[in-house]
Structure formats: structure tokens, C-alpha cells
Amino acid sequence: MSLSLSVYHMLPHVGRTMAVNLQGWMFRRGRYGPETERLVAEAVERETWSEGQWKKWKEERLARVLHRAATRVPFYREQWAKRRAAGDRASWEYLENWPVLEKQPLRHDSRAFVADDCNIGKMVAEHTSGSTGSYLRLWRSEETVRMWYSIFEARARKWYGVSRDDRWAIMGGRLVAPAAQTKPPFWVFNRPLKQLYMSSFHLSPELIPHYVQAWKDYRIEYVISYPSNLETIGRWILQNGDSGLKFKALIVNAEPLEAYQREIIEKAFQCPVRETYGMSEIVAAASECEAGTLHMWPEAGWMEVLENGQPAQSGELICTGLLNADMPLVRYRVGDRATFPKHERQCSCGRTLPAVLSIDGRNDDAIWLPNGRRIGRLDAIFKRYLPVDEAQVIQDSPQQVTLKYVPGPQFRAGVDEAAVYKRMLEFIGGMKIVLEKVPSIPRGANSKFRAIVCKLTPEELRAVKERAGSMSLAGPMK
């Protein structure tokens, strides 16, 4: 749909609903077809494949992607031509011979990553700002889109006892209602997708009752949302009593799900909350099974985990997309970090999909100590030592962090500040700690909440990483 956002927000609510329903009809036609149920069944069957079956499938798919990228994709073809002209005879058939792809070339000229035998006009375009607000354009064939949504149906709905035919709500990063609007509705109902799209930008304490009532009025059976949104509503429910909501499941995405958030959400809504992971580039994805294990989706991409350029158990995700061979991203630096188990074990759910211990967020969602130590999670402080509604840790410099917090109803000035300051010192001793009380914590791009924000310059970050590398070479500290 070519309707601009400025025109959309000028429309009355009924006009916005009509526009969203037209777009929903187009989305449904593009995402699902007569082959969908077969593709879903095949995705479910692959969940119990043997290691050998997965190895064969992934190697065949990777070979096809690398061949197509090197021979038909302008960006890679030019890259390899320059290497050949310089006397480099490395084979593009081996993944390790490809350089790591940063986001900047993709932002600069995304069309250069589309195979030259594709008609972009007939492909499905997606525009995303990503977590940092920077613009990305992506293209997929209808075949890729339907394959992707069939896997999503199998692993992000079927596992939780829901389907695309159930009524569901989503709170994402789109500005559903004008920012200046102060009265409901802050949502539109998309009938073709049976989807209640709700604004994350209007989620304030005085308006939460309207959101809860809308879920009841539209008979919503499950919700997909950022964890921070559900935590906010969950806190309100716990303070105001039983909401009367009866969901089958709550599915969270786009932000890491902290342990304290899971506890609040499940206690408030009295239903399971399941974590998922993914991105618009569809080079990696994961979902949490009923046993609580986060399983990767091997079909999405070939994953490498690197720390300081070397394979590691915990480190940066470098992914090669296996689904979208028409816009292949080879050894793409996703920007997220992950930790995998040392030894793969059979999950009690019975699925053989590889497990990941945690998706730890982006490289800039971490505190870097002067000695090179990286701290990616501080949720224990937020949960147990500071009665706040929200908190955010910001690294201002290599020597200083600021903790912004929104005090909760039970917050005791002085007493709780002293307690959290002491606890912060235990986690990040040796740095200056500034506590700052604020009325609210602004969201970032797409209304996402970031618990940790690192403002180090590239030079400062490089220096602390080099410090970490030199210390690891020197051996453990005594």
C-alpha cells in the first residue's frame, strides 16, 4: 500500500481502519497460499531431524547461496572480481573465504545485494529502521515470504497452541494513532489477519485500562509484544487486581526477556510467556519451546559465533541467510550477541533443533569496564534491589555510568538509592556511578526499550576490547 504515514494519520479512525484492512488483505495474500499447510507440516517434520539430515540440508543450501551470491549478485561479484585482479585465488565455495559483511554497505546500496536475474518490481519489499533507527530496504520473492511465514506458523504459533486463524493483538513499533492523540482508540483491527494492532507509543498508566478493555472487546486469544510493554501492563494489573483476561499465550520479541520481566508478566496474566528472536533480514531466528529452551531455526541461516574474530561459545552472531537466495547476505554481522551450550543435549520437548542459552542483545547494549570486562545484563539489580517501574543504565564514558530510574510506589528516597548504589558497585566497581530519578524513560527506535545503553565512541570501545584481549593473552588475573 502506497499510502504515506502523513496522509494515514490525517484520516479519521474509520479511514485508518479501512487503509489497514486493505494492507492486511494484501499481506495475507502474499504470506499464505495453497501450499502453506504443506510447508507448515514440513517445518514441523524437520524439528525432529537427525544431525546428519540437518547437515546435508544446510550444506546443500549454503552451497547454492554462495554460488548465487558470487555469480549473480552485483555487490559480491564485484568484490570477488577485485580480489581476483589482485591475485587472490581463494575459492568462494568456502564460507571462511568470505569477509564479514557490515550493515553500512547494505544501507548504502541495498539493490546491489539483489540477484541480477530478479525483477525487483515483482518482489516483496520491506523497509525497516532497525534497532538503531538506520534505514534498511530488503527484497524477497513470494516463495521466500511464504516459506518464512510457514516456519513462523509452526514455531511461533503452533508450539503455543494458537494459529493465524485466532484473534490476536500486537504491540509493535508502528505509530498506529497520531502521537498527539490523547483518547482511545490507540489501535486498529485488521480483519484479514485477525490482528488488533495496538500503539506502543501511547502506553501510559492512565491509558492502560483502555488497552485491557480492548483486548476483552476484541476477544483476543494471544498477544505478540515487546517484553517491556507487557511488563508495564503487568505491573498495572498486579497493582489493580485481577484483569479478567484469559490468554492462551504471550509471545515476546524484539527485546531480550529478562528473568524479572518473565516473573512479573506470568504472575499478572496467569499464562505462559514465550521468548522469540528474529530480524527483518531473516538470517537468524529462534523460539522458546514448552520446556523453556530457546531453539534456533536452522532454515533461517548458517550461524557463526565469534569473539575477537575467533570461534567462541559466546560472542557476536555472524550469519549467512539460507532462505532468501535472491538477496543473500553472506557472513552478515547481525549486531547481536549470543551464548550457546558447550555440549548439545536432547531437549525434553523432543525436538532436535539446536538450543541457545541466551540472546544477549546488541554490542552496544553492554557496559564495558576499564579492564575490558563486558557486562551485558544487570536485571538482578532492577528486580531485587530497587523498587522501580523502569530503569536504564547508560555508559557515558569508559569511567562513568548513569542509572536512570522511575521510582515505584514503594520507593524510599535515600534508603533504596543507597542500596542500589552499593549493589551497582558490586557489579561495576571502579567506575563512577550517577543515579538520576526521571519521570519516564524514552523509548528508542520503533518504541523499543533498552535496559543498557553504551555511548562509548568507536575509539573508546576499541581500546577496552584491546585491553580485554591483552589480558586474556596474559592469563587469568590473580
Backbone hydrogen bonds, N-H to C=O, Kabsch-Sander energy under -0.5 kcal/mol:
donor,donor_aa,acceptor,acceptor_aa,energy
8,Y,4,S,-2.5
9,H,5,L,-2.5
10,M,6,S,-0.6
10,M,7,V,-0.9
11,L,7,V,-0.7
11,L,8,Y,-1.1
16,R,12,P,-2.3
17,T,13,H,-2.4
18,M,14,V,-2.0
19,A,15,G,-2.1
20,V,16,R,-2.5
21,N,17,T,-2.4
22,L,18,M,-1.9
23,Q,19,A,-2.1
24,G,20,V,-2.7
25,W,21,N,-2.2
26,M,22,L,-1.8
27,F,23,Q,-2.6
28,R,24,G,-2.7
29,R,25,W,-2.1
30,G,26,M,-1.8
31,R,27,F,-2.7
32,Y,28,R,-2.1
36,T,33,G,-1.7
39,L,35,E,-2.4
40,V,36,T,-2.7
41,A,37,E,-2.3
42,E,38,R,-2.2
43,A,39,L,-2.1
44,V,40,V,-2.2
45,E,41,A,-2.2
46,R,42,E,-2.0
47,E,43,A,-0.7
47,E,44,V,-0.9
48,T,45,E,-1.4
49,W,46,R,-1.7
54,W,50,S,-2.1
55,K,51,E,-2.4
56,K,52,G,-2.3
57,W,53,Q,-2.3
58,K,54,W,-2.9
59,E,55,K,-2.3
60,E,56,K,-2.1
61,R,57,W,-2.2
62,L,58,K,-2.9
63,A,59,E,-2.3
64,R,60,E,-1.7
65,V,61,R,-2.3
66,L,62,L,-2.8
67,H,63,A,-2.1
68,R,64,R,-2.4
69,A,65,V,-2.6
70,A,66,L,-2.4
71,T,67,H,-1.7
72,R,68,R,-2.4
73,V,68,R,-0.7
73,V,69,A,-1.0
75,F,112,A,-2.7
77,R,73,V,-2.9
78,E,74,P,-2.4
79,Q,75,F,-1.6
80,W,76,Y,-2.8
81,A,77,R,-2.0
82,K,78,E,-2.1
83,R,79,Q,-1.6
84,R,80,W,-2.4
85,A,81,A,-2.3
86,A,82,K,-1.3
87,G,84,R,-1.7
88,D,83,R,-2.8
89,R,87,G,-0.5
94,Y,91,S,-1.1
95,L,93,E,-0.5
97,N,94,Y,-1.9
98,W,95,L,-2.1
101,L,331,R,-3.4
102,E,100,V,-0.6
106,L,102,E,-0.6
107,R,103,K,-2.3
108,H,104,Q,-2.8
109,D,105,P,-2.1
112,A,109,D,-1.1
113,F,110,S,-1.7
114,V,111,R,-1.8
115,A,326,D,-2.7
116,D,72,R,-2.8
118,C,115,A,-1.7
120,I,118,C,-0.8
122,K,119,N,-2.0
123,M,120,I,-1.6
124,V,140,R,-3.5
125,A,123,M,-0.6
126,E,138,L,-2.9
128,T,136,L,-2.4
133,G,129,S,-0.5
133,G,130,G,-0.8
136,L,128,T,-2.6
138,L,126,E,-2.8
140,R,124,V,-1.9
145,V,141,S,-2.3
146,R,142,E,-2.5
147,M,143,E,-2.0
148,W,144,T,-2.6
149,Y,145,V,-2.4
150,S,146,R,-1.5
151,I,147,M,-1.9
152,F,148,W,-2.2
153,E,149,Y,-2.1
154,A,150,S,-1.9
155,R,151,I,-2.7
156,A,152,F,-2.7
157,R,153,E,-0.5
158,K,153,E,-2.6
159,W,154,A,-0.5
160,Y,157,R,-1.5
161,G,158,K,-1.5
162,V,157,R,-1.9
166,D,163,S,-1.7
168,W,194,K,-2.5
169,A,222,Y,-2.1
170,I,196,L,-2.4
171,M,224,I,-2.0
172,G,170,I,-0.6
172,G,198,M,-0.7
176,V,174,R,-1.5
181,Q,178,P,-1.8
188,V,197,Y,-1.9
190,N,188,V,-0.6
190,N,195,Q,-3.7
191,R,189,F,-0.9
193,L,190,N,-0.5
194,K,190,N,-0.7
194,K,191,R,-0.9
195,Q,190,N,-2.3
196,L,168,W,-2.8
197,Y,188,V,-2.4
197,Y,195,Q,-0.8
198,M,170,I,-3.1
198,M,196,L,-0.7
199,S,186,F,-2.6
203,L,200,S,-0.8
204,S,202,H,-1.7
207,L,204,S,-1.5
208,I,204,S,-1.2
210,H,207,L,-1.1
211,Y,207,L,-1.2
212,V,208,I,-2.3
213,Q,209,P,-2.2
214,A,210,H,-2.1
215,W,211,Y,-2.0
216,K,212,V,-1.4
217,D,213,Q,-3.0
218,Y,214,A,-2.4
219,R,216,K,-1.3
220,I,215,W,-2.3
221,E,167,R,-2.9
222,Y,167,R,-0.8
223,V,249,A,-1.3
224,I,169,A,-2.6
225,S,251,I,-2.2
226,Y,171,M,-0.8
229,N,226,Y,-0.5
230,L,226,Y,-1.6
231,E,227,P,-2.6
232,T,228,S,-2.0
233,I,229,N,-2.1
234,G,230,L,-2.8
235,R,231,E,-2.5
236,W,232,T,-1.5
237,I,233,I,-2.3
238,L,234,G,-2.4
239,Q,235,R,-1.6
240,N,236,W,-1.6
241,G,237,I,-1.5
248,K,221,E,-3.2
249,A,221,E,-0.7
250,L,272,P,-1.9
251,I,223,V,-3.2
252,V,250,L,-0.5
252,V,274,R,-2.8
253,N,225,S,-1.6
255,E,253,N,-0.6
258,E,256,P,-0.8
262,R,258,E,-2.2
263,E,259,A,-1.9
264,I,260,Y,-2.0
265,I,261,Q,-2.8
266,E,262,R,-2.6
267,K,263,E,-1.8
268,A,264,I,-2.2
269,F,265,I,-2.7
270,Q,266,E,-1.7
274,R,250,L,-3.0
276,T,252,V,-1.9
277,Y,286,A,-2.8
282,I,279,M,-1.7
286,A,277,Y,-2.5
287,S,295,H,-2.1
288,E,275,E,-1.8
289,C,293,T,-2.7
292,G,289,C,-1.9
294,L,356,V,-0.6
295,H,287,S,-3.0
295,H,293,T,-0.8
296,M,354,P,-3.0
297,W,285,A,-2.6
300,A,297,W,-1.6
301,G,297,W,-0.7
302,W,320,T,-2.8
303,M,301,G,-0.6
304,E,318,I,-2.3
306,L,304,E,-0.5
306,L,316,E,-2.2
307,E,310,Q,-2.9
310,Q,307,E,-1.5
312,A,305,V,-2.3
315,G,338,A,-2.2
316,E,306,L,-2.8
317,L,336,D,-2.4
318,I,304,E,-2.8
318,I,316,E,-0.6
319,C,317,L,-0.5
319,C,332,Y,-2.5
320,T,302,W,-2.2
321,G,319,C,-0.5
321,G,329,L,-2.0
322,L,300,A,-2.3
323,L,300,A,-0.9
325,A,323,L,-1.3
327,M,324,N,-0.7
330,V,328,P,-0.6
331,R,329,L,-0.5
332,Y,319,C,-3.2
333,R,101,L,-3.0
334,V,317,L,-1.6
334,V,332,Y,-1.1
335,G,317,L,-0.6
337,R,361,G,-2.2
338,A,315,G,-2.4
339,T,358,S,-2.4
340,F,313,Q,-2.5
347,C,351,R,-0.8
350,G,347,C,-2.0
352,T,47,E,-3.2
353,L,47,E,-0.6
356,V,294,L,-2.7
357,L,339,T,-1.8
358,S,339,T,-1.5
360,D,337,R,-1.9
360,D,358,S,-0.7
361,G,337,R,-0.6
363,N,335,G,-1.5
365,D,362,R,-1.7
367,I,375,I,-2.7
369,L,367,I,-0.6
369,L,373,R,-2.9
372,G,369,L,-2.6
375,I,367,I,-2.8
376,G,374,R,-0.5
381,I,378,L,-1.2
382,F,378,L,-1.1
383,K,379,D,-2.5
384,R,380,A,-2.1
385,Y,381,I,-1.8
386,L,381,I,-0.5
388,V,386,L,-2.1
389,D,406,V,-2.8
390,E,406,V,-0.9
392,Q,404,K,-2.6
393,V,451,A,-2.9
394,I,392,Q,-0.5
394,I,402,T,-3.1
395,Q,453,V,-3.0
396,D,394,I,-0.9
396,D,400,Q,-1.2
397,S,400,Q,-1.6
400,Q,397,S,-0.8
401,V,432,K,-2.6
402,T,394,I,-3.1
403,L,434,V,-3.4
404,K,392,Q,-3.0
404,K,402,T,-0.7
405,Y,436,E,-2.1
406,V,390,E,-2.6
408,G,387,P,-2.1
411,F,408,G,-1.7
413,A,411,F,-0.6
415,V,413,A,-1.7
416,D,412,R,-2.3
417,E,412,R,-0.6
418,A,414,G,-2.2
419,A,415,V,-1.8
420,V,416,D,-2.5
421,Y,417,E,-2.2
422,K,418,A,-2.1
423,R,419,A,-2.0
424,M,420,V,-2.8
425,L,421,Y,-1.9
426,E,422,K,-1.2
427,F,423,R,-1.3
428,I,424,M,-3.2
429,G,425,L,-0.7
431,M,428,I,-1.0
432,K,399,Q,-3.2
434,V,401,V,-2.4
436,E,403,L,-2.9
438,V,405,Y,-2.6
444,G,448,K,-3.1
445,A,131,S,-0.6
447,S,444,G,-1.7
448,K,445,A,-1.4
451,A,449,F,-0.5
453,V,393,V,-2.7
454,C,364,D,-2.0
455,K,395,Q,-2.2
455,K,453,V,-0.6
461,L,457,T,-2.8
462,R,458,P,-2.2
463,A,459,E,-1.9
464,V,460,E,-1.9
465,K,461,L,-2.1
466,E,462,R,-2.4
467,R,463,A,-2.0
468,A,464,V,-2.1
469,G,465,K,-2.5
470,S,466,E,-2.4
471,M,467,R,-1.8
472,S,468,A,-2.0
473,L,469,G,-1.6
474,A,470,S,-1.4
475,G,471,M,-0.7
